[in-house]
Amino acid sequence: MNLHDTEQRVRSTTILVLAALALFFLVLDSTGNLDSAFAFLRSPVATVMNWTAGRVDNFAGVFAGPRDLQQAELRIAELEARNAQLERENAELLNRQSDYQLYVEMFNRASQSPQFERVTAAVIGRDTSPAFRSIIIDRGTQDGVLPGMPVESARGLVGQVFRASPHAAQVLLLTDNISSIAARLSASRATGIIFGSGSSGPLTMDWIEQEAQVEVGDVVLTSGLGGKFPQDLVIGRVVDAERNEADLFQHATVQPAVDFEDLEIVFVLTDFEQLDTSIFDEPPETLPAP
């Protein structure tokens, strides 16, 4: 090997290396990685450390994932607990609003007839027997509640005290099949008797004169006859009327104004002015002269 051949080989190798470097830098420039290459050439140690740090961060993220998932689950549990608490508070507010509305209705009813003396009572029980429609209230004889006293709610007549103990009383509902109440129609003022059906359904109004005009929607009130109930307590509305020319009297179906399944607070009328008809119980000893 002579010196001329060696120089020729070195020159060729150098040209190839330079061409390869030029092509390499051209590729880097076209792909946008030329700056990164120069950064590596300027500070190779820093470049290697940055690359290593990125891989370490990814590796650490694999282990941090479960911890983040646990934190997310804890946050979800906290939000669910908070949501449940807000739902309870909302239910309590709705219940208080319902109680407030009930007391407003009771107050309005009491203010409409201030001539009656009332005792407010809470419903604490219901008779489970299908043969006897009644409720139990938390007022008794020590509160002035006695058998025979009328009971009403903010919407209308409930019934009559049937039995009483010192601290509680049983109220016979007007829907019971042994209940009968003297009533009248508000429009025509025709009178009749309201009978219970033994269920929570409609009542029957019998003994209405054939000449009376009975219309669906008529309000039915207590007439006060017989002295058991004061006048003008709301019983319900006529939902159907039956008139047969062959009968002596008309019949009407009455929907009670009170929802007996939803009763919570009632009034016991402990004193009201009764219509005294006892003078007519006995026939007169002498008849007046014609």
C-alpha atoms as an extended CHARMM CRD file, in Angstrom:
* protein
*
       290  EXT
         1         1  MET       CA              0.0000000000        0.0000000000        0.0000000000  PROA      1               0.0000000000
         2         2  ASN       CA              1.5430000000        3.3650000000       -0.9990000000  PROA      2               0.0000000000
         3         3  LEU       CA              0.9780000000        6.7880000000        0.5250000000  PROA      3               0.0000000000
         4         4  HSD       CA             -1.0590000000        7.9860000000       -2.4260000000  PROA      4               0.0000000000
         5         5  ASP       CA             -3.6530000000        5.2180000000       -2.0360000000  PROA      5               0.0000000000
         6         6  THR       CA             -3.9660000000        5.8970000000        1.6810000000  PROA      6               0.0000000000
         7         7  GLU       CA             -4.6440000000        9.5740000000        1.1730000000  PROA      7               0.0000000000
         8         8  GLN       CA             -7.1730000000        8.7310000000       -1.5240000000  PROA      8               0.0000000000
         9         9  ARG       CA             -9.0280000000        6.3150000000        0.8300000000  PROA      9               0.0000000000
        10        10  VAL       CA             -9.0760000000        8.8810000000        3.6830000000  PROA      10              0.0000000000
        11        11  ARG       CA            -10.3800000000       11.5590000000        1.3630000000  PROA      11              0.0000000000
        12        12  SER       CA            -13.1670000000        9.2840000000        0.0890000000  PROA      12              0.0000000000
        13        13  THR       CA            -14.1400000000        8.2380000000        3.6080000000  PROA      13              0.0000000000
        14        14  THR       CA            -14.2540000000       11.8520000000        4.7450000000  PROA      14              0.0000000000
        15        15  ILE       CA            -16.4810000000       12.8090000000        1.8230000000  PROA      15              0.0000000000
        16        16  LEU       CA            -18.8550000000        9.9300000000        2.5890000000  PROA      16              0.0000000000
        17        17  VAL       CA            -19.0260000000       10.8720000000        6.2860000000  PROA      17              0.0000000000
        18        18  LEU       CA            -19.6950000000       14.4990000000        5.4620000000  PROA      18              0.0000000000
        19        19  ALA       CA            -22.3480000000       13.4940000000        2.9290000000  PROA      19              0.0000000000
        20        20  ALA       CA            -23.9710000000       11.2170000000        5.4970000000  PROA      20              0.0000000000
        21        21  LEU       CA            -23.9160000000       13.9940000000        8.1000000000  PROA      21              0.0000000000
        22        22  ALA       CA            -25.4220000000       16.4270000000        5.6090000000  PROA      22              0.0000000000
        23        23  LEU       CA            -28.1580000000       13.9420000000        4.7630000000  PROA      23              0.0000000000
        24        24  PHE       CA            -28.7310000000       13.2790000000        8.4840000000  PROA      24              0.0000000000
        25        25  PHE       CA            -29.0870000000       16.9620000000        9.2950000000  PROA      25              0.0000000000
        26        26  LEU       CA            -31.3390000000       17.4270000000        6.2700000000  PROA      26              0.0000000000
        27        27  VAL       CA            -33.6510000000       14.6840000000        7.5650000000  PROA      27              0.0000000000
        28        28  LEU       CA            -33.6240000000       16.1860000000       11.0690000000  PROA      28              0.0000000000
        29        29  ASP       CA            -34.4940000000       19.5910000000        9.6850000000  PROA      29              0.0000000000
        30        30  SER       CA            -37.3690000000       18.2300000000        7.5920000000  PROA      30              0.0000000000
        31        31  THR       CA            -38.8210000000       16.3990000000       10.5980000000  PROA      31              0.0000000000
        32        32  GLY       CA            -38.4240000000       19.3340000000       13.0100000000  PROA      32              0.0000000000
        33        33  ASN       CA            -35.8630000000       17.5910000000       15.2130000000  PROA      33              0.0000000000
        34        34  LEU       CA            -32.8370000000       19.6360000000       14.2340000000  PROA      34              0.0000000000
        35        35  ASP       CA            -33.0860000000       21.8900000000       17.2790000000  PROA      35              0.0000000000
        36        36  SER       CA            -33.2040000000       18.8690000000       19.5670000000  PROA      36              0.0000000000
        37        37  ALA       CA            -30.1080000000       17.4630000000       17.8730000000  PROA      37              0.0000000000
        38        38  PHE       CA            -28.2140000000       20.7210000000       18.3310000000  PROA      38              0.0000000000
        39        39  ALA       CA            -29.3930000000       20.8800000000       21.9370000000  PROA      39              0.0000000000
        40        40  PHE       CA            -27.9920000000       17.4080000000       22.4460000000  PROA      40              0.0000000000
        41        41  LEU       CA            -24.6980000000       18.4240000000       20.8490000000  PROA      41              0.0000000000
        42        42  ARG       CA            -24.5290000000       21.5370000000       23.0290000000  PROA      42              0.0000000000
        43        43  SER       CA            -25.3800000000       19.7320000000       26.2580000000  PROA      43              0.0000000000
        44        44  PRO       CA            -25.6100000000       15.9780000000       25.8920000000  PROA      44              0.0000000000
        45        45  VAL       CA            -25.8150000000       15.3980000000       29.6310000000  PROA      45              0.0000000000
        46        46  ALA       CA            -28.8410000000       17.6840000000       30.0410000000  PROA      46              0.0000000000
        47        47  THR       CA            -30.6190000000       16.0350000000       27.1130000000  PROA      47              0.0000000000
        48        48  VAL       CA            -30.0780000000       12.5800000000       28.5320000000  PROA      48              0.0000000000
        49        49  MET       CA            -31.3340000000       13.7210000000       31.9580000000  PROA      49              0.0000000000
        50        50  ASN       CA            -34.4660000000       15.2730000000       30.4670000000  PROA      50              0.0000000000
        51        51  TRP       CA            -35.2270000000       12.0770000000       28.5430000000  PROA      51              0.0000000000
        52        52  THR       CA            -34.6330000000        9.9940000000       31.6570000000  PROA      52              0.0000000000
        53        53  ALA       CA            -36.8520000000       12.2970000000       33.7820000000  PROA      53              0.0000000000
        54        54  GLY       CA            -39.7070000000       11.8990000000       31.3180000000  PROA      54              0.0000000000
        55        55  ARG       CA            -39.4860000000        8.1370000000       31.4810000000  PROA      55              0.0000000000
        56        56  VAL       CA            -39.3300000000        8.2550000000       35.2700000000  PROA      56              0.0000000000
        57        57  ASP       CA            -42.4430000000       10.4530000000       35.3580000000  PROA      57              0.0000000000
        58        58  ASN       CA            -44.3210000000        7.9930000000       33.1750000000  PROA      58              0.0000000000
        59        59  PHE       CA            -43.1680000000        5.1350000000       35.3520000000  PROA      59              0.0000000000
        60        60  ALA       CA            -44.2410000000        6.9990000000       38.5110000000  PROA      60              0.0000000000
        61        61  GLY       CA            -47.6000000000        7.7680000000       36.9310000000  PROA      61              0.0000000000
        62        62  VAL       CA            -48.2950000000        4.0520000000       36.6900000000  PROA      62              0.0000000000
        63        63  PHE       CA            -48.0790000000        3.8290000000       40.4780000000  PROA      63              0.0000000000
        64        64  ALA       CA            -49.8400000000        7.1750000000       41.0730000000  PROA      64              0.0000000000
        65        65  GLY       CA            -52.8800000000        6.0570000000       39.0490000000  PROA      65              0.0000000000
        66        66  PRO       CA            -54.4080000000        3.8150000000       41.7400000000  PROA      66              0.0000000000
        67        67  ARG       CA            -53.8930000000        6.5250000000       44.3610000000  PROA      67              0.0000000000
        68        68  ASP       CA            -55.7120000000        9.0610000000       42.1720000000  PROA      68              0.0000000000
        69        69  LEU       CA            -58.4970000000        6.5110000000       41.6480000000  PROA      69              0.0000000000
        70        70  GLN       CA            -58.8790000000        6.0730000000       45.4040000000  PROA      70              0.0000000000
        71        71  GLN       CA            -59.0540000000        9.8380000000       45.8610000000  PROA      71              0.0000000000
        72        72  ALA       CA            -61.7110000000       10.0360000000       43.1230000000  PROA      72              0.0000000000
        73        73  GLU       CA            -63.7430000000        7.2830000000       44.8000000000  PROA      73              0.0000000000
        74        74  LEU       CA            -63.5050000000        9.0930000000       48.1460000000  PROA      74              0.0000000000
        75        75  ARG       CA            -64.6510000000       12.3090000000       46.4870000000  PROA      75              0.0000000000
        76        76  ILE       CA            -67.5900000000       10.5210000000       44.8590000000  PROA      76              0.0000000000
        77        77  ALA       CA            -68.5590000000        9.0160000000       48.2290000000  PROA      77              0.0000000000
        78        78  GLU       CA            -68.4160000000       12.4840000000       49.8350000000  PROA      78              0.0000000000
        79        79  LEU       CA            -70.6030000000       13.9570000000       47.0900000000  PROA      79              0.0000000000
        80        80  GLU       CA            -73.1270000000       11.1040000000       47.4120000000  PROA      80              0.0000000000
        81        81  ALA       CA            -73.2990000000       11.6200000000       51.1810000000  PROA      81              0.0000000000
        82        82  ARG       CA            -73.8070000000       15.3510000000       50.6620000000  PROA      82              0.0000000000
        83        83  ASN       CA            -76.5270000000       14.6950000000       48.0900000000  PROA      83              0.0000000000
        84        84  ALA       CA            -78.3130000000       12.3370000000       50.5040000000  PROA      84              0.0000000000
        85        85  GLN       CA            -78.1130000000       14.9860000000       53.2350000000  PROA      85              0.0000000000
        86        86  LEU       CA            -79.5660000000       17.6380000000       50.9070000000  PROA      86              0.0000000000
        87        87  GLU       CA            -82.4030000000       15.2840000000       49.9400000000  PROA      87              0.0000000000
        88        88  ARG       CA            -83.2270000000       14.7150000000       53.6260000000  PROA      88              0.0000000000
        89        89  GLU       CA            -83.1760000000       18.4590000000       54.2980000000  PROA      89              0.0000000000
        90        90  ASN       CA            -85.4040000000       19.0470000000       51.2610000000  PROA      90              0.0000000000
        91        91  ALA       CA            -87.8710000000       16.3920000000       52.4900000000  PROA      91              0.0000000000
        92        92  GLU       CA            -87.9100000000       18.0150000000       55.9340000000  PROA      92              0.0000000000
        93        93  LEU       CA            -88.5790000000       21.4340000000       54.4030000000  PROA      93              0.0000000000
        94        94  LEU       CA            -91.4270000000       20.0210000000       52.3110000000  PROA      94              0.0000000000
        95        95  ASN       CA            -92.8760000000       18.3770000000       55.4180000000  PROA      95              0.0000000000
        96        96  ARG       CA            -92.6390000000       21.6420000000       57.3590000000  PROA      96              0.0000000000
        97        97  GLN       CA            -94.2800000000       23.4710000000       54.4820000000  PROA      97              0.0000000000
        98        98  SER       CA            -97.1070000000       20.9180000000       54.5160000000  PROA      98              0.0000000000
        99        99  ASP       CA            -97.5060000000       21.3310000000       58.2890000000  PROA      99              0.0000000000
       100       100  TYR       CA            -97.5050000000       25.1110000000       57.9050000000  PROA      100             0.0000000000
       101       101  GLN       CA           -100.1960000000       24.9330000000       55.2210000000  PROA      101             0.0000000000
       102       102  LEU       CA           -102.2730000000       22.6370000000       57.4280000000  PROA      102             0.0000000000
       103       103  TYR       CA           -102.0880000000       25.0220000000       60.3900000000  PROA      103             0.0000000000
       104       104  VAL       CA           -102.9690000000       27.9520000000       58.1430000000  PROA      104             0.0000000000
       105       105  GLU       CA           -106.0790000000       26.0830000000       56.9580000000  PROA      105             0.0000000000
       106       106  MET       CA           -107.0080000000       25.2010000000       60.5470000000  PROA      106             0.0000000000
       107       107  PHE       CA           -106.5750000000       28.8250000000       61.6220000000  PROA      107             0.0000000000
       108       108  ASN       CA           -108.6900000000       30.0480000000       58.7280000000  PROA      108             0.0000000000
       109       109  ARG       CA           -111.4130000000       27.5570000000       59.5840000000  PROA      109             0.0000000000
       110       110  ALA       CA           -111.4240000000       28.6270000000       63.2330000000  PROA      110             0.0000000000
       111       111  SER       CA           -111.5650000000       32.2980000000       62.2800000000  PROA      111             0.0000000000
       112       112  GLN       CA           -114.6150000000       31.6520000000       60.0610000000  PROA      112             0.0000000000
       113       113  SER       CA           -116.6970000000       30.4500000000       63.0230000000  PROA      113             0.0000000000
       114       114  PRO       CA           -115.3260000000       32.0570000000       66.1940000000  PROA      114             0.0000000000
       115       115  GLN       CA           -118.5810000000       31.3550000000       68.0350000000  PROA      115             0.0000000000
       116       116  PHE       CA           -117.5330000000       27.7290000000       68.5650000000  PROA      116             0.0000000000
       117       117  GLU       CA           -115.2530000000       26.5970000000       71.3480000000  PROA      117             0.0000000000
       118       118  ARG       CA           -112.7020000000       24.1470000000       70.0080000000  PROA      118             0.0000000000
       119       119  VAL       CA           -110.0690000000       21.7350000000       71.2390000000  PROA      119             0.0000000000
       120       120  THR       CA           -107.3200000000       20.8880000000       68.7660000000  PROA      120             0.0000000000
       121       121  ALA       CA           -106.3910000000       17.2020000000       68.6680000000  PROA      121             0.0000000000
       122       122  ALA       CA           -103.9330000000       15.0430000000       66.7540000000  PROA      122             0.0000000000
       123       123  VAL       CA           -104.9400000000       11.7770000000       65.1300000000  PROA      123             0.0000000000
       124       124  ILE       CA           -102.9310000000        9.0390000000       66.8510000000  PROA      124             0.0000000000
       125       125  GLY       CA           -104.6760000000        5.9000000000       65.5980000000  PROA      125             0.0000000000
       126       126  ARG       CA           -107.1750000000        4.3750000000       63.2090000000  PROA      126             0.0000000000
       127       127  ASP       CA           -109.5960000000        1.5340000000       63.7010000000  PROA      127             0.0000000000
       128       128  THR       CA           -108.4700000000       -1.4310000000       61.6160000000  PROA      128             0.0000000000
       129       129  SER       CA           -111.8490000000       -3.1420000000       61.7250000000  PROA      129             0.0000000000
       130       130  PRO       CA           -113.6540000000       -2.9860000000       58.3530000000  PROA      130             0.0000000000
       131       131  ALA       CA           -116.9820000000       -2.9160000000       60.2190000000  PROA      131             0.0000000000
       132       132  PHE       CA           -116.2700000000        0.2430000000       62.1990000000  PROA      132             0.0000000000
       133       133  ARG       CA           -114.9290000000        3.4480000000       60.6760000000  PROA      133             0.0000000000
       134       134  SER       CA           -113.2250000000        5.5080000000       63.3940000000  PROA      134             0.0000000000
       135       135  ILE       CA           -110.0610000000        7.3340000000       64.4160000000  PROA      135             0.0000000000
       136       136  ILE       CA           -108.3550000000        7.8610000000       67.7880000000  PROA      136             0.0000000000
       137       137  ILE       CA           -107.3490000000       11.3570000000       68.9110000000  PROA      137             0.0000000000
       138       138  ASP       CA           -105.0350000000       12.4540000000       71.7190000000  PROA      138             0.0000000000
       139       139  ARG       CA           -107.6380000000       14.4660000000       73.6940000000  PROA      139             0.0000000000
       140       140  GLY       CA           -110.0310000000       13.0980000000       76.2980000000  PROA      140             0.0000000000
       141       141  THR       CA           -112.3200000000       13.9680000000       79.1650000000  PROA      141             0.0000000000
       142       142  GLN       CA           -109.6040000000       15.8750000000       81.0050000000  PROA      142             0.0000000000
       143       143  ASP       CA           -109.4630000000       18.2050000000       77.9960000000  PROA      143             0.0000000000
       144       144  GLY       CA           -113.2310000000       18.6620000000       77.9420000000  PROA      144             0.0000000000
       145       145  VAL       CA           -113.8390000000       16.1150000000       75.1730000000  PROA      145             0.0000000000
       146       146  LEU       CA           -117.0280000000       14.1080000000       75.7570000000  PROA      146             0.0000000000
       147       147  PRO       CA           -119.0620000000       11.5530000000       73.7570000000  PROA      147             0.0000000000
       148       148  GLY       CA           -121.4120000000       13.1480000000       71.2510000000  PROA      148             0.0000000000
       149       149  MET       CA           -119.2360000000       16.1790000000       70.4610000000  PROA      149             0.0000000000
       150       150  PRO       CA           -118.7870000000       17.0030000000       66.7500000000  PROA      150             0.0000000000
       151       151  VAL       CA           -115.3470000000       16.7210000000       65.1820000000  PROA      151             0.0000000000
       152       152  GLU       CA           -114.2280000000       18.6360000000       62.0920000000  PROA      152             0.0000000000
       153       153  SER       CA           -111.0850000000       19.3760000000       60.1340000000  PROA      153             0.0000000000
       154       154  ALA       CA           -110.0340000000       22.4000000000       58.1200000000  PROA      154             0.0000000000
       155       155  ARG       CA           -111.9560000000       21.0220000000       55.1170000000  PROA      155             0.0000000000
       156       156  GLY       CA           -115.1700000000       19.8620000000       56.7240000000  PROA      156             0.0000000000
       157       157  LEU       CA           -117.0200000000       17.5450000000       59.0920000000  PROA      157             0.0000000000
       158       158  VAL       CA           -115.1830000000       14.4400000000       60.2680000000  PROA      158             0.0000000000
       159       159  GLY       CA           -117.6450000000       12.7700000000       62.6110000000  PROA      159             0.0000000000
       160       160  GLN       CA           -118.6390000000       12.5770000000       66.2560000000  PROA      160             0.0000000000
       161       161  VAL       CA           -116.9230000000       11.5330000000       69.4690000000  PROA      161             0.0000000000
       162       162  PHE       CA           -118.0930000000        8.0110000000       70.2410000000  PROA      162             0.0000000000
       163       163  ARG       CA           -116.1180000000        7.1250000000       73.3800000000  PROA      163             0.0000000000
       164       164  ALA       CA           -113.6830000000        9.0640000000       75.5560000000  PROA      164             0.0000000000
       165       165  SER       CA           -111.0480000000        8.2760000000       78.1700000000  PROA      165             0.0000000000
       166       166  PRO       CA           -109.1630000000       10.8390000000       80.2680000000  PROA      166             0.0000000000
       167       167  HSD       CA           -106.4740000000       11.3570000000       77.5990000000  PROA      167             0.0000000000
       168       168  ALA       CA           -107.8930000000        9.9900000000       74.3380000000  PROA      168             0.0000000000
       169       169  ALA       CA           -111.1300000000        9.6550000000       72.4300000000  PROA      169             0.0000000000
       170       170  GLN       CA           -112.5990000000        7.5570000000       69.6450000000  PROA      170             0.0000000000
       171       171  VAL       CA           -114.2880000000        9.4370000000       66.8090000000  PROA      171             0.0000000000
       172       172  LEU       CA           -116.9600000000        7.7440000000       64.7210000000  PROA      172             0.0000000000
       173       173  LEU       CA           -116.4400000000        8.9120000000       61.1310000000  PROA      173             0.0000000000
       174       174  LEU       CA           -119.4040000000       10.1500000000       59.1520000000  PROA      174             0.0000000000
       175       175  THR       CA           -118.6050000000        7.4370000000       56.5820000000  PROA      175             0.0000000000
       176       176  ASP       CA           -119.4520000000        4.6610000000       59.0420000000  PROA      176             0.0000000000
       177       177  ASN       CA           -122.6230000000        2.7630000000       58.1700000000  PROA      177             0.0000000000
       178       178  ILE       CA           -124.2850000000        3.6040000000       61.5030000000  PROA      178             0.0000000000
       179       179  SER       CA           -123.6650000000        7.3300000000       61.0360000000  PROA      179             0.0000000000
       180       180  SER       CA           -126.6110000000        9.5660000000       60.1580000000  PROA      180             0.0000000000
       181       181  ILE       CA           -126.5210000000       13.3690000000       60.0260000000  PROA      181             0.0000000000
       182       182  ALA       CA           -129.2370000000       15.9090000000       59.3280000000  PROA      182             0.0000000000
       183       183  ALA       CA           -128.1120000000       17.9110000000       56.2930000000  PROA      183             0.0000000000
       184       184  ARG       CA           -129.2710000000       20.4490000000       53.7360000000  PROA      184             0.0000000000
       185       185  LEU       CA           -128.2880000000       21.5860000000       50.2660000000  PROA      185             0.0000000000
       186       186  SER       CA           -126.7110000000       25.0250000000       50.0900000000  PROA      186             0.0000000000
       187       187  ALA       CA           -128.4380000000       26.0450000000       46.8300000000  PROA      187             0.0000000000
       188       188  SER       CA           -132.0360000000       24.9050000000       47.2770000000  PROA      188             0.0000000000
       189       189  ARG       CA           -131.8350000000       24.5730000000       51.0760000000  PROA      189             0.0000000000
       190       190  ALA       CA           -133.6510000000       21.2570000000       50.7650000000  PROA      190             0.0000000000
       191       191  THR       CA           -133.0450000000       18.9830000000       53.7470000000  PROA      191             0.0000000000
       192       192  GLY       CA           -132.2760000000       15.3020000000       54.0530000000  PROA      192             0.0000000000
       193       193  ILE       CA           -130.2540000000       12.7530000000       55.9960000000  PROA      193             0.0000000000
       194       194  ILE       CA           -126.6490000000       11.8100000000       55.2420000000  PROA      194             0.0000000000
       195       195  PHE       CA           -125.8400000000        8.1280000000       55.7220000000  PROA      195             0.0000000000
       196       196  GLY       CA           -122.4010000000        6.5440000000       55.7560000000  PROA      196             0.0000000000
       197       197  SER       CA           -121.5700000000        3.7030000000       53.4030000000  PROA      197             0.0000000000
       198       198  GLY       CA           -119.1290000000        1.8650000000       55.6700000000  PROA      198             0.0000000000
       199       199  SER       CA           -116.1680000000        2.6940000000       53.4220000000  PROA      199             0.0000000000
       200       200  SER       CA           -114.0680000000        5.7000000000       52.5200000000  PROA      200             0.0000000000
       201       201  GLY       CA           -116.2000000000        6.2390000000       49.4170000000  PROA      201             0.0000000000
       202       202  PRO       CA           -119.1970000000        8.5180000000       48.7970000000  PROA      202             0.0000000000
       203       203  LEU       CA           -122.0680000000        9.1310000000       51.2160000000  PROA      203             0.0000000000
       204       204  THR       CA           -125.7870000000        8.8570000000       50.5350000000  PROA      204             0.0000000000
       205       205  MET       CA           -128.2440000000       11.6830000000       51.1220000000  PROA      205             0.0000000000
       206       206  ASP       CA           -131.8120000000       10.4050000000       51.4370000000  PROA      206             0.0000000000
       207       207  TRP       CA           -135.2080000000       11.8720000000       52.2790000000  PROA      207             0.0000000000
       208       208  ILE       CA           -134.8850000000       14.8040000000       49.8890000000  PROA      208             0.0000000000
       209       209  GLU       CA           -138.2630000000       16.1150000000       48.7980000000  PROA      209             0.0000000000
       210       210  GLN       CA           -139.2310000000       15.4120000000       45.2010000000  PROA      210             0.0000000000
       211       211  GLU       CA           -139.8650000000       19.0990000000       44.5310000000  PROA      211             0.0000000000
       212       212  ALA       CA           -136.3380000000       20.1080000000       45.5450000000  PROA      212             0.0000000000
       213       213  GLN       CA           -133.8470000000       21.0070000000       42.8460000000  PROA      213             0.0000000000
       214       214  VAL       CA           -130.7410000000       18.8600000000       43.3140000000  PROA      214             0.0000000000
       215       215  GLU       CA           -127.7450000000       19.7420000000       41.1340000000  PROA      215             0.0000000000
       216       216  VAL       CA           -124.3880000000       18.0410000000       40.7970000000  PROA      216             0.0000000000
       217       217  GLY       CA           -121.8410000000       20.2260000000       42.5600000000  PROA      217             0.0000000000
       218       218  ASP       CA           -124.2240000000       21.4510000000       45.2850000000  PROA      218             0.0000000000
       219       219  VAL       CA           -122.4800000000       21.8840000000       48.6250000000  PROA      219             0.0000000000
       220       220  VAL       CA           -123.9840000000       19.7810000000       51.4180000000  PROA      220             0.0000000000
       221       221  LEU       CA           -123.9970000000       21.3110000000       54.9160000000  PROA      221             0.0000000000
       222       222  THR       CA           -125.1970000000       20.2700000000       58.3420000000  PROA      222             0.0000000000
       223       223  SER       CA           -128.7050000000       21.5830000000       58.9830000000  PROA      223             0.0000000000
       224       224  GLY       CA           -128.4530000000       21.7080000000       62.7660000000  PROA      224             0.0000000000
       225       225  LEU       CA           -131.6880000000       19.7740000000       63.1690000000  PROA      225             0.0000000000
       226       226  GLY       CA           -131.6480000000       17.3670000000       66.0890000000  PROA      226             0.0000000000
       227       227  GLY       CA           -129.0170000000       19.3870000000       67.9450000000  PROA      227             0.0000000000
       228       228  LYS       CA           -126.1420000000       16.9230000000       67.4300000000  PROA      228             0.0000000000
       229       229  PHE       CA           -124.2310000000       19.2120000000       65.0900000000  PROA      229             0.0000000000
       230       230  PRO       CA           -124.1560000000       22.9790000000       64.6230000000  PROA      230             0.0000000000
       231       231  GLN       CA           -125.4270000000       24.4450000000       61.4000000000  PROA      231             0.0000000000
       232       232  ASP       CA           -123.3910000000       24.9770000000       58.2390000000  PROA      232             0.0000000000
       233       233  LEU       CA           -120.5160000000       22.5460000000       58.7660000000  PROA      233             0.0000000000
       234       234  VAL       CA           -119.3700000000       21.4090000000       55.3280000000  PROA      234             0.0000000000
       235       235  ILE       CA           -120.0540000000       17.7230000000       54.6220000000  PROA      235             0.0000000000
       236       236  GLY       CA           -119.2510000000       17.4720000000       50.9220000000  PROA      236             0.0000000000
       237       237  ARG       CA           -120.5720000000       17.9760000000       47.3870000000  PROA      237             0.0000000000
       238       238  VAL       CA           -123.2470000000       16.2370000000       45.3560000000  PROA      238             0.0000000000
       239       239  VAL       CA           -121.6810000000       14.0630000000       42.6470000000  PROA      239             0.0000000000
       240       240  ASP       CA           -124.8350000000       12.3180000000       41.4830000000  PROA      240             0.0000000000
       241       241  ALA       CA           -128.5940000000       12.7230000000       41.9090000000  PROA      241             0.0000000000
       242       242  GLU       CA           -131.3470000000       10.1370000000       41.4580000000  PROA      242             0.0000000000
       243       243  ARG       CA           -134.9460000000       11.1640000000       40.9940000000  PROA      243             0.0000000000
       244       244  ASN       CA           -137.6560000000        8.6210000000       40.3820000000  PROA      244             0.0000000000
       245       245  GLU       CA           -141.2550000000        9.7710000000       40.0600000000  PROA      245             0.0000000000
       246       246  ALA       CA           -142.4100000000        6.5240000000       41.6740000000  PROA      246             0.0000000000
       247       247  ASP       CA           -140.4850000000        7.2950000000       44.8670000000  PROA      247             0.0000000000
       248       248  LEU       CA           -141.5810000000        9.6470000000       47.5800000000  PROA      248             0.0000000000
       249       249  PHE       CA           -138.1280000000       11.1650000000       47.9810000000  PROA      249             0.0000000000
       250       250  GLN       CA           -134.9890000000       11.8590000000       45.9660000000  PROA      250             0.0000000000
       251       251  HSD       CA           -131.5580000000       10.3920000000       46.6230000000  PROA      251             0.0000000000
       252       252  ALA       CA           -128.1440000000       11.9850000000       46.1070000000  PROA      252             0.0000000000
       253       253  THR       CA           -124.5750000000       10.7100000000       46.2020000000  PROA      253             0.0000000000
       254       254  VAL       CA           -122.2540000000       12.9810000000       48.1560000000  PROA      254             0.0000000000
       255       255  GLN       CA           -118.4660000000       13.0430000000       48.0230000000  PROA      255             0.0000000000
       256       256  PRO       CA           -117.0720000000       13.9400000000       51.4790000000  PROA      256             0.0000000000
       257       257  ALA       CA           -115.0030000000       17.1140000000       51.6880000000  PROA      257             0.0000000000
       258       258  VAL       CA           -112.5290000000       15.3960000000       54.0250000000  PROA      258             0.0000000000
       259       259  ASP       CA           -109.8580000000       12.9070000000       52.9840000000  PROA      259             0.0000000000
       260       260  PHE       CA           -110.1860000000       10.5210000000       55.9330000000  PROA      260             0.0000000000
       261       261  GLU       CA           -107.0020000000        8.6400000000       55.0560000000  PROA      261             0.0000000000
       262       262  ASP       CA           -104.9610000000       11.8450000000       55.3120000000  PROA      262             0.0000000000
       263       263  LEU       CA           -106.2550000000       13.2570000000       58.6060000000  PROA      263             0.0000000000
       264       264  GLU       CA           -103.5930000000       14.5410000000       61.0060000000  PROA      264             0.0000000000
       265       265  ILE       CA           -105.1480000000       17.3900000000       63.0130000000  PROA      265             0.0000000000
       266       266  VAL       CA           -108.8300000000       17.8570000000       63.9110000000  PROA      266             0.0000000000
       267       267  PHE       CA           -111.0670000000       20.1680000000       65.9470000000  PROA      267             0.0000000000
       268       268  VAL       CA           -113.4340000000       18.9520000000       68.6410000000  PROA      268             0.0000000000
       269       269  LEU       CA           -116.3380000000       21.3840000000       69.0430000000  PROA      269             0.0000000000
       270       270  THR       CA           -116.7400000000       21.3970000000       72.8020000000  PROA      270             0.0000000000
       271       271  ASP       CA           -119.4030000000       24.1050000000       72.9280000000  PROA      271             0.0000000000
       272       272  PHE       CA           -121.8620000000       25.4380000000       70.3820000000  PROA      272             0.0000000000
       273       273  GLU       CA           -125.3890000000       26.7690000000       70.4640000000  PROA      273             0.0000000000
       274       274  GLN       CA           -127.7250000000       23.8510000000       69.9090000000  PROA      274             0.0000000000
       275       275  LEU       CA           -131.2380000000       24.0600000000       68.5600000000  PROA      275             0.0000000000
       276       276  ASP       CA           -133.4080000000       23.0350000000       71.4970000000  PROA      276             0.0000000000
       277       277  THR       CA           -136.2910000000       20.9290000000       70.2050000000  PROA      277             0.0000000000
       278       278  SER       CA           -136.9960000000       19.0410000000       73.4240000000  PROA      278             0.0000000000
       279       279  ILE       CA           -140.2170000000       20.9900000000       73.9030000000  PROA      279             0.0000000000
       280       280  PHE       CA           -141.6590000000       19.0770000000       70.9630000000  PROA      280             0.0000000000
       281       281  ASP       CA           -140.7840000000       15.6250000000       72.3150000000  PROA      281             0.0000000000
       282       282  GLU       CA           -144.0430000000       15.3440000000       74.2970000000  PROA      282             0.0000000000
       283       283  PRO       CA           -147.5040000000       16.1040000000       72.8910000000  PROA      283             0.0000000000
       284       284  PRO       CA           -149.2550000000       19.0830000000       74.4880000000  PROA      284             0.0000000000
       285       285  GLU       CA           -151.7540000000       18.3610000000       77.2270000000  PROA      285             0.0000000000
       286       286  THR       CA           -154.3330000000       20.6300000000       75.6700000000  PROA      286             0.0000000000
       287       287  LEU       CA           -154.7340000000       21.8170000000       72.1450000000  PROA      287             0.0000000000
       288       288  PRO       CA           -155.1900000000       25.5130000000       71.3930000000  PROA      288             0.0000000000
       289       289  ALA       CA           -158.7220000000       26.6610000000       70.6530000000  PROA      289             0.0000000000
       290       290  PRO       CA           -159.5150000000       26.9550000000       66.9240000000  PROA      290             0.0000000000
